[in-house]
Amino acid sequence: MNERITKLKEDYVKNEGKIASLQAKNKQLAEKITQLENAEIIGAVRTSGFSIDELLSLLGKTETKNLEDKDNEI
């Protein structure tokens, strides 16, 4: 087989490996970002001093049953 073709195929395979590695790393970074954002939100809610009813009202929910209904839909 032509040396150039062989070399290009080797580079192609090498690049596929790099891409897969970078995609896995990006997935881990996205998960870490989500965890940190969630922790930040939870901290803000806890320090806000709102009761559950006040928080639900702020979020546009009238009662806890609405949240339970949404959980059952998922």
Buried (B, 14 or more C-beta within 10 A) or exposed (E): EEEEEEEEEEEEEEEEEEEEEEEEEEEEEEEEEEEEEEEEEEEEEEEEEBEEEEEBEEEEBEEEEEEEEEEEEE
